[in-house]
Amino acid sequence: MLKFKEIEISDKQWIQPLLELSDYQGCEYNFTNNFVWKDIFDNTVSRWQDFYICRSGDGFIFPAGRGDIKGLIHELDEYCRSVGLKFRFVSMDRSAKLLLEQEFPGEFEFFSKDDYFDYIYSAEALRTLKGKKLHSKRNYINRFKELDYTFERITPDNIAECREMSAEWCRRNNCEINPDKSDEMCAVGVGLEHYFKLGLEGGLIRVNGKVQAFSYGERQNSNTFVTHVEKAFTDLDGAYPMINWLIANELCGGYEYINREEDMGEENLRKAKRSYHPAYMLEKYTAVRIGGK
């Protein structure tokens, strides 16, 4: 019988190789995301043969790894029966959906909602910002370059300033009365606390010596960098486009794509992400076992 445990930072050593076997592009297939959101989404983990299984609340992220998929589904069936849980997968990409349809025809019902699709951008497009569609982004950056700014990689010497800026961002944006923002900034704090053990990469912008923006992410799969966090003070015109552009140029030179994750149905975030014209949206699905089989 499968047993699930709380995810810990030390689990990265066995989880990461299994994630790499599947090479999924979706942001749920990322140890950092599973770890920093663990308390908010009640993420627990298990291993079966060469599969990594993450239970997130009352569903399972479709397992990453390789091996006997039918045997794995049987094990998950048994587990769900033993704990009285409806069997469902969440955050599946199209390839996982096709695999279930092929191996278990007619046994799963599929749903999708674009609030949870990932925004996938051409890394080259974000580095160069060429073309009429991104003209306004270039204008913001050119004006920002007139300021007394510097860019630095996040290091042990300056990460405390990122924490201070994150706390100030939260105060300015009323996180204490907005549960979604509060949850997000909790996850950001966990990421900053374990930044180096998680293997994250990021940078910050100073203006007149003070940190005004920071961002971090990491390698998602063989051709994609994932941006987990991007924070800037909006009273500084162009700070968001500038940190976006700098991260694309300083950290993403070897990648074909940049995954900037979901918009979760938040209208302002959706507008901002669409304004960069993604190469495509990574569709994700929920699969529910029909009849509780």
KEKE-3310 file (N, C-alpha, C; in steps of 0.2 Angstrom, whole numbers, plus 5000, padded with zeros to 4 digits):
npx = (5004:5003:5011:5011:5020:5025:5033:5050:5065:5076:5071:5073:5084:5080:5068:5070:5078:5068:5058:5065:5066:5053:5053:5043:5035:5026:5023:5020:5027:5040:5051:5054:5041:5032:5037:5038:5024:5019:5012:5001:4994:4993:5003:5009:5020:5025:5034:5033:5041:5049:5042:5037:5026:5015:5003:4991:4981:4966:4968:4979:4995:4999:5009:5027:5040:5045:5040:5029:5014:5001:5001:5004:4993:4984:4989:4987:4973:4970:4975:4966:4954:4956:4957:4946:4945:4940:4946:4957:4967:4977:4982:4988:4997:4994:5001:5001:4987:4984:4990:4983:4971:4974:4979:4969:4955:4940:4939:4941:4936:4938:4943:4946:4953:4956:4962:4972:4982:4998:5009:5019:5034:5044:5061:5070:5062:5058:5071:5075:5064:5059:5049:5033:5023:5029:5033:5030:5035:5049:5050:5047:5058:5069:5067:5068:5082:5088:5088:5097:5103:5107:5110:5110:5115:5106:5113:5121:5125:5116:5103:5095:5091:5082:5072:5068:5063:5052:5044:5040:5034:5023:5016:5013:5004:4993:4993:4988:4975:4971:4969:4974:4985:4992:4995:5003:5014:5019:5023:5033:5042:5046:5053:5064:5070:5075:5083:5096:5098:5088:5093:5090:5090:5092:5089:5092:5086:5093:5090:5096:5104:5095:5085:5073:5067:5065:5068:5066:5070:5072:5080:5067:5064:5072:5072:5068:5066:5059:5050:5048:5045:5042:5044:5041:5041:5028:5027:5038:5041:5041:5048:5044:5044:5058:5065:5060:5065:5079:5081:5078:5089:5101:5100:5094:5100:5103:5091:5076:5063:5053:5044:5031:5022:5005:4990:4980:4967:4966:4963:4971:4984:4983:4981:4993:5002:4998:5001:5014:5013:5013:5022:5014:5000:5001:4992:4982:4975:4962:4958:4946:4942:4930:4915:4921:4930)
npy = (4994:5011:5024:5041:5055:5070:5083:5086:5096:5088:5078:5081:5075:5063:5065:5074:5067:5058:5067:5072:5061:5061:5074:5085:5100:5108:5118:5112:5101:5102:5102:5113:5121:5111:5110:5123:5127:5118:5118:5126:5119:5107:5097:5081:5067:5052:5037:5025:5012:5018:5030:5046:5052:5065:5070:5082:5091:5084:5077:5070:5075:5071:5057:5058:5050:5033:5017:5004:5009:5004:4996:5006:5014:5004:5003:5016:5016:5007:5014:5025:5019:5014:5025:5032:5041:5050:5046:5055:5064:5079:5094:5088:5087:5087:5076:5067:5065:5059:5047:5041:5040:5031:5019:5017:5016:5025:5026:5037:5053:5069:5086:5104:5120:5137:5145:5139:5135:5135:5149:5150:5156:5161:5161:5169:5179:5186:5190:5199:5207:5210:5218:5224:5221:5221:5233:5243:5237:5238:5252:5255:5249:5256:5269:5266:5263:5275:5278:5278:5263:5246:5229:5214:5197:5186:5182:5175:5187:5197:5192:5194:5207:5205:5198:5208:5217:5209:5208:5222:5224:5216:5223:5235:5230:5225:5212:5206:5206:5200:5184:5176:5183:5183:5169:5167:5175:5169:5157:5163:5167:5155:5150:5159:5157:5144:5145:5143:5129:5124:5126:5138:5151:5169:5186:5204:5221:5236:5253:5268:5262:5255:5240:5237:5228:5210:5193:5176:5159:5143:5129:5121:5110:5100:5110:5122:5136:5140:5154:5157:5168:5185:5201:5218:5235:5245:5259:5263:5266:5255:5245:5231:5226:5228:5220:5208:5207:5208:5196:5186:5189:5188:5175:5166:5162:5149:5143:5137:5141:5150:5147:5155:5152:5151:5161:5160:5164:5178:5194:5205:5200:5191:5200:5206:5195:5191:5202:5200:5191:5176:5161:5149:5142:5131:5118:5111:5097:5090:5074:5062:5047:5037:5032:5029:5019)
npz = (5000:4996:5004:5010:5013:5022:5012:5011:5011:5009:5001:4988:4982:4978:4971:4961:4950:4946:4941:4930:4922:4915:4910:4909:4905:4912:4927:4939:4939:4947:4959:4968:4967:4972:4985:4991:4991:4999:5012:5010:4999:5005:5001:4999:4998:4988:4983:4970:4963:4950:4949:4954:4965:4969:4981:4981:4990:4988:4977:4964:4957:4941:4940:4939:4930:4926:4919:4925:4921:4922:4933:4942:4942:4947:4960:4965:4964:4974:4985:4986:4988:5001:5009:5007:4996:4981:4966:4957:4945:4943:4934:4923:4907:4889:4884:4895:4897:4884:4886:4897:4891:4881:4888:4897:4891:4891:4904:4912:4915:4908:4912:4909:4913:4908:4917:4924:4914:4908:4904:4891:4884:4870:4873:4867:4861:4873:4877:4867:4863:4851:4837:4833:4842:4855:4857:4867:4878:4876:4876:4890:4896:4890:4895:4909:4909:4910:4923:4939:4941:4945:4942:4950:4953:4964:4979:4994:5001:4998:4999:5010:5008:4998:5005:5014:5005:5000:5011:5012:5000:5002:5013:5006:4997:5004:5009:5021:5021:5010:5005:4995:4990:5002:5004:4993:4996:5007:5001:4993:5003:5009:4998:4997:5010:5008:4997:4992:4994:4986:4974:4966:4954:4952:4951:4956:4956:4959:4963:4965:4975:4983:4984:4972:4964:4962:4956:4953:4948:4939:4931:4922:4913:4900:4890:4895:4905:4921:4928:4944:4953:4953:4958:4960:4964:4960:4959:4953:4938:4925:4931:4932:4918:4916:4926:4921:4908:4911:4918:4908:4899:4907:4913:4905:4894:4888:4885:4876:4879:4891:4905:4912:4921:4929:4927:4936:4935:4939:4935:4932:4932:4922:4911:4911:4908:4896:4888:4885:4874:4873:4867:4866:4875:4888:4890:4903:4912:4922:4928:4931:4939:4932:4939:4951:4950)
capx = (5000:5006:5011:5013:5024:5026:5038:5055:5070:5080:5068:5075:5089:5077:5063:5073:5079:5062:5055:5069:5064:5047:5054:5037:5036:5022:5026:5019:5033:5045:5052:5053:5034:5029:5040:5036:5017:5016:5008:4995:4990:4994:5007:5013:5024:5027:5037:5032:5046:5053:5038:5036:5019:5013:4996:4990:4975:4962:4970:4986:4998:5000:5016:5033:5045:5044:5039:5023:5009:4995:5003:5004:4986:4981:4991:4983:4966:4969:4976:4960:4949:4958:4956:4939:4946:4939:4953:4958:4973:4976:4988:4990:4997:4991:5004:4998:4980:4983:4993:4978:4966:4976:4979:4962:4950:4933:4939:4943:4933:4943:4941:4951:4951:4962:4965:4978:4986:5005:5011:5026:5036:5050:5066:5073:5057:5059:5077:5076:5058:5058:5043:5028:5019:5032:5036:5029:5040:5055:5050:5048:5065:5073:5066:5071:5089:5090:5089:5104:5101:5111:5108:5115:5113:5105:5119:5121:5126:5111:5096:5091:5087:5076:5067:5065:5058:5046:5039:5038:5029:5017:5013:5010:4999:4988:4992:4985:4967:4970:4971:4978:4992:4996:4997:5008:5020:5021:5027:5039:5046:5049:5058:5070:5073:5079:5085:5102:5097:5084:5096:5087:5094:5089:5093:5088:5088:5094:5089:5099:5106:5090:5082:5067:5063:5069:5065:5070:5067:5077:5078:5061:5066:5078:5073:5063:5067:5053:5051:5044:5044:5044:5041:5043:5037:5024:5028:5044:5038:5045:5052:5042:5047:5065:5067:5058:5070:5086:5082:5078:5095:5106:5099:5090:5103:5103:5085:5072:5057:5053:5038:5030:5017:4998:4987:4975:4961:4967:4962:4977:4989:4981:4982:5001:5005:4996:5004:5020:5012:5016:5022:5008:4998:5002:4985:4982:4968:4960:4955:4942:4940:4923:4912:4925:4934)
capy = (5000:5017:5029:5047:5059:5077:5084:5089:5098:5082:5074:5084:5071:5057:5067:5077:5063:5056:5072:5073:5056:5063:5080:5089:5107:5111:5121:5107:5096:5105:5101:5119:5122:5106:5111:5129:5127:5111:5119:5129:5114:5101:5092:5075:5063:5045:5034:5018:5010:5024:5035:5051:5054:5070:5071:5089:5091:5078:5075:5068:5077:5065:5055:5058:5044:5028:5010:5000:5013:5001:4994:5012:5016:5000:5005:5022:5014:5004:5019:5029:5015:5013:5032:5035:5047:5050:5045:5060:5067:5086:5097:5084:5090:5083:5069:5062:5064:5054:5041:5038:5038:5025:5013:5016:5020:5026:5025:5043:5059:5075:5093:5109:5127:5140:5149:5135:5134:5139:5154:5148:5161:5161:5164:5173:5184:5190:5193:5204:5211:5213:5218:5229:5219:5222:5240:5246:5235:5242:5259:5255:5248:5262:5274:5264:5263:5282:5279:5275:5256:5241:5222:5209:5190:5185:5179:5175:5193:5201:5189:5197:5213:5202:5196:5214:5220:5205:5210:5228:5223:5213:5228:5240:5227:5223:5205:5203:5206:5196:5177:5173:5186:5181:5162:5168:5178:5164:5153:5166:5167:5148:5150:5163:5154:5138:5147:5139:5122:5122:5127:5143:5157:5175:5193:5210:5228:5242:5260:5273:5258:5251:5235:5239:5222:5204:5188:5170:5153:5138:5125:5117:5104:5101:5116:5128:5140:5142:5159:5156:5174:5191:5206:5225:5241:5248:5266:5264:5265:5250:5240:5224:5225:5228:5213:5202:5208:5206:5189:5183:5190:5186:5168:5161:5161:5142:5140:5139:5143:5152:5146:5160:5149:5152:5167:5158:5168:5184:5198:5210:5195:5188:5205:5207:5190:5191:5207:5198:5187:5169:5157:5145:5141:5124:5116:5106:5094:5086:5067:5059:5040:5036:5027:5028:5012)
capz = (5000:4996:5010:5008:5019:5021:5007:5015:5007:5008:4996:4982:4980:4975:4967:4955:4945:4943:4937:4924:4917:4912:4906:4909:4905:4917:4933:4944:4939:4949:4966:4971:4968:4976:4992:4994:4992:5003:5018:5007:4996:5008:4997:5002:4992:4989:4977:4968:4958:4947:4949:4959:4966:4974:4982:4982:4993:4987:4970:4963:4951:4937:4942:4934:4930:4920:4922:4924:4922:4924:4940:4946:4943:4952:4967:4967:4965:4981:4990:4986:4992:5008:5013:5005:4992:4974:4962:4952:4943:4942:4931:4917:4901:4884:4883:4900:4895:4879:4889:4901:4886:4877:4892:4901:4887:4894:4912:4915:4912:4908:4912:4909:4914:4906:4923:4926:4909:4909:4899:4888:4880:4867:4877:4862:4861:4879:4877:4861:4863:4844:4834:4835:4848:4861:4857:4873:4883:4874:4878:4897:4897:4888:4900:4915:4909:4912:4931:4942:4943:4944:4942:4953:4955:4971:4983:5001:5003:4997:4999:5016:5006:4995:5010:5016:4999:4999:5016:5011:4995:5005:5016:5001:4993:5009:5009:5027:5020:5004:5007:4989:4991:5008:5002:4988:4999:5011:4997:4991:5009:5009:4993:4999:5015:5006:4990:4989:4994:4981:4968:4963:4951:4952:4952:4959:4953:4964:4961:4970:4980:4986:4980:4970:4961:4962:4952:4953:4945:4939:4925:4922:4910:4895:4885:4898:4912:4924:4933:4950:4957:4950:4962:4959:4966:4954:4959:4949:4931:4921:4935:4930:4912:4917:4929:4916:4902:4913:4919:4901:4896:4911:4916:4901:4887:4885:4885:4871:4882:4898:4908:4917:4926:4927:4930:4941:4934:4941:4928:4931:4931:4915:4906:4911:4905:4889:4885:4882:4869:4874:4861:4867:4882:4890:4892:4908:4913:4928:4925:4936:4937:4931:4943:4957:4949)
cpx = (5004:5006:5014:5015:5024:5033:5044:5061:5075:5078:5070:5079:5086:5071:5065:5074:5073:5058:5059:5068:5058:5048:5048:5039:5032:5025:5025:5024:5039:5046:5051:5045:5031:5031:5037:5029:5014:5011:5001:4991:4990:4997:5010:5015:5025:5031:5035:5036:5049:5048:5038:5029:5018:5006:4995:4983:4971:4963:4977:4989:5000:5007:5021:5037:5044:5043:5032:5017:5002:4996:5002:4997:4982:4983:4987:4975:4965:4970:4969:4954:4950:4957:4950:4940:4944:4945:4953:4965:4972:4983:4991:4991:4994:4994:5001:4991:4980:4986:4987:4972:4968:4976:4973:4956:4943:4933:4940:4939:4938:4940:4947:4948:4957:4965:4972:4983:4993:5006:5018:5028:5043:5055:5069:5069:5058:5066:5078:5070:5057:5051:5038:5024:5022:5036:5036:5034:5047:5055:5050:5055:5070:5073:5069:5079:5092:5091:5096:5102:5107:5108:5113:5111:5111:5110:5117:5122:5121:5104:5092:5088:5081:5070:5064:5061:5052:5041:5036:5032:5022:5013:5010:5004:4993:4987:4988:4978:4966:4973:4976:4985:4996:4999:5003:5015:5023:5026:5034:5044:5050:5054:5064:5073:5077:5082:5091:5102:5093:5087:5093:5092:5090:5093:5089:5090:5088:5093:5091:5101:5101:5086:5075:5063:5068:5065:5069:5066:5073:5075:5072:5062:5071:5078:5069:5066:5061:5054:5046:5041:5046:5040:5045:5039:5034:5025:5034:5042:5043:5049:5050:5045:5055:5068:5066:5064:5077:5087:5082:5085:5101:5106:5097:5093:5103:5097:5081:5066:5058:5045:5036:5024:5010:4996:4982:4968:4961:4968:4968:4983:4989:4983:4990:5004:5004:4999:5011:5020:5016:5016:5016:5006:4998:4996:4986:4975:4968:4956:4952:4940:4932:4920:4916:4929:4940)
cpy = (5006:5021:5035:5051:5066:5078:5088:5091:5093:5078:5076:5079:5065:5059:5070:5073:5060:5061:5073:5067:5058:5070:5085:5096:5111:5113:5116:5102:5099:5105:5107:5121:5117:5107:5117:5130:5121:5113:5122:5124:5107:5095:5087:5071:5056:5043:5027:5017:5016:5029:5040:5053:5059:5071:5078:5090:5084:5076:5073:5072:5071:5063:5056:5052:5040:5021:5008:5005:5010:4998:5000:5014:5011:5001:5012:5021:5011:5009:5023:5025:5015:5019:5035:5041:5046:5050:5051:5063:5075:5088:5092:5088:5085:5076:5064:5060:5058:5047:5037:5036:5031:5018:5012:5019:5019:5026:5031:5049:5065:5082:5098:5116:5131:5144:5145:5133:5138:5143:5152:5153:5159:5164:5170:5180:5189:5193:5199:5209:5214:5213:5223:5228:5221:5229:5243:5244:5238:5249:5260:5254:5253:5268:5272:5264:5270:5283:5276:5268:5252:5234:5218:5202:5190:5180:5179:5182:5198:5198:5192:5203:5211:5201:5203:5218:5216:5207:5217:5228:5220:5219:5233:5237:5224:5215:5202:5203:5202:5189:5174:5176:5184:5174:5163:5170:5173:5159:5156:5166:5160:5147:5153:5160:5148:5139:5143:5132:5120:5123:5132:5148:5163:5181:5198:5216:5233:5248:5265:5269:5254:5246:5237:5233:5216:5198:5182:5164:5148:5134:5121:5110:5105:5107:5122:5130:5142:5148:5158:5163:5180:5197:5213:5230:5245:5256:5268:5262:5260:5245:5233:5222:5224:5222:5207:5202:5205:5199:5185:5183:5187:5178:5163:5160:5154:5139:5142:5143:5146:5151:5151:5158:5152:5159:5166:5162:5175:5189:5202:5206:5193:5193:5206:5201:5189:5196:5206:5193:5180:5165:5152:5145:5133:5122:5110:5103:5091:5080:5064:5052:5039:5031:5025:5021:5012)
cpz = (5000:5002:5008:5015:5017:5016:5011:5010:5005:5003:4989:4978:4976:4970:4961:4949:4942:4939:4930:4919:4913:4907:4905:4909:4910:4924:4939:4945:4941:4956:4970:4972:4972:4984:4995:4995:4996:5008:5015:5003:4999:5004:5001:4996:4994:4983:4976:4962:4956:4945:4955:4959:4971:4975:4984:4984:4992:4980:4969:4957:4947:4938:4936:4935:4924:4923:4920:4925:4924:4931:4945:4947:4948:4959:4970:4968:4973:4986:4991:4990:4999:5012:5011:5000:4984:4970:4956:4951:4942:4938:4926:4911:4896:4883:4888:4899:4890:4881:4893:4896:4882:4882:4896:4897:4890:4901:4915:4911:4913:4908:4911:4910:4913:4912:4925:4920:4910:4903:4897:4883:4876:4871:4873:4861:4867:4880:4872:4861:4856:4842:4837:4841:4855:4861:4863:4878:4882:4877:4886:4899:4896:4893:4907:4915:4910:4919:4933:4945:4942:4945:4945:4954:4962:4974:4990:5004:5002:4997:5005:5013:5002:5000:5013:5011:4999:5005:5015:5005:4997:5009:5011:4997:4997:5009:5015:5026:5013:5004:5001:4989:4997:5007:4998:4991:5004:5007:4995:4997:5010:5004:4994:5005:5013:4999:4988:4989:4988:4974:4963:4960:4951:4952:4954:4955:4959:4960:4966:4976:4984:4981:4978:4966:4962:4958:4953:4950:4944:4932:4926:4919:4904:4891:4888:4904:4915:4929:4938:4953:4953:4954:4961:4962:4960:4954:4955:4942:4927:4925:4933:4923:4912:4920:4924:4911:4905:4915:4913:4898:4900:4913:4911:4894:4884:4884:4879:4873:4889:4900:4913:4921:4924:4929:4935:4941:4936:4935:4927:4929:4924:4910:4905:4907:4898:4885:4882:4876:4869:4867:4860:4874:4883:4893:4898:4910:4920:4925:4932:4934:4937:4935:4949:4956:4952)
residu = (MET:LEU:LYS:PHE:LYS:GLU:ILE:GLU:ILE:SER:ASP:LYS:GLN:TRP:ILE:GLN:PRO:LEU:LEU:GLU:LEU:SER:ASP:TYR:GLN:GLY:CYS:GLU:TYR:ASN:PHE:THR:ASN:ASN:PHE:VAL:TRP:LYS:ASP:ILE:PHE:ASP:ASN:THR:VAL:SER:ARG:TRP:GLN:ASP:PHE:TYR:ILE:CYS:ARG:SER:GLY:ASP:GLY:PHE:ILE:PHE:PRO:ALA:GLY:ARG:GLY:ASP:ILE:LYS:GLY:LEU:ILE:HIS:GLU:LEU:ASP:GLU:TYR:CYS:ARG:SER:VAL:GLY:LEU:LYS:PHE:ARG:PHE:VAL:SER:MET:ASP:ARG:SER:ALA:LYS:LEU:LEU:LEU:GLU:GLN:GLU:PHE:PRO:GLY:GLU:PHE:GLU:PHE:PHE:SER:LYS:ASP:ASP:TYR:PHE:ASP:TYR:ILE:TYR:SER:ALA:GLU:ALA:LEU:ARG:THR:LEU:LYS:GLY:LYS:LYS:LEU:HIS:SER:LYS:ARG:ASN:TYR:ILE:ASN:ARG:PHE:LYS:GLU:LEU:ASP:TYR:THR:PHE:GLU:ARG:ILE:THR:PRO:ASP:ASN:ILE:ALA:GLU:CYS:ARG:GLU:MET:SER:ALA:GLU:TRP:CYS:ARG:ARG:ASN:ASN:CYS:GLU:ILE:ASN:PRO:ASP:LYS:SER:ASP:GLU:MET:CYS:ALA:VAL:GLY:VAL:GLY:LEU:GLU:HIS:TYR:PHE:LYS:LEU:GLY:LEU:GLU:GLY:GLY:LEU:ILE:ARG:VAL:ASN:GLY:LYS:VAL:GLN:ALA:PHE:SER:TYR:GLY:GLU:ARG:GLN:ASN:SER:ASN:THR:PHE:VAL:THR:HIS:VAL:GLU:LYS:ALA:PHE:THR:ASP:LEU:ASP:GLY:ALA:TYR:PRO:MET:ILE:ASN:TRP:LEU:ILE:ALA:ASN:GLU:LEU:CYS:GLY:GLY:TYR:GLU:TYR:ILE:ASN:ARG:GLU:GLU:ASP:MET:GLY:GLU:GLU:ASN:LEU:ARG:LYS:ALA:LYS:ARG:SER:TYR:HIS:PRO:ALA:TYR:MET:LEU:GLU:LYS:TYR:THR:ALA:VAL:ARG:ILE:GLY:GLY:LYS)
# end
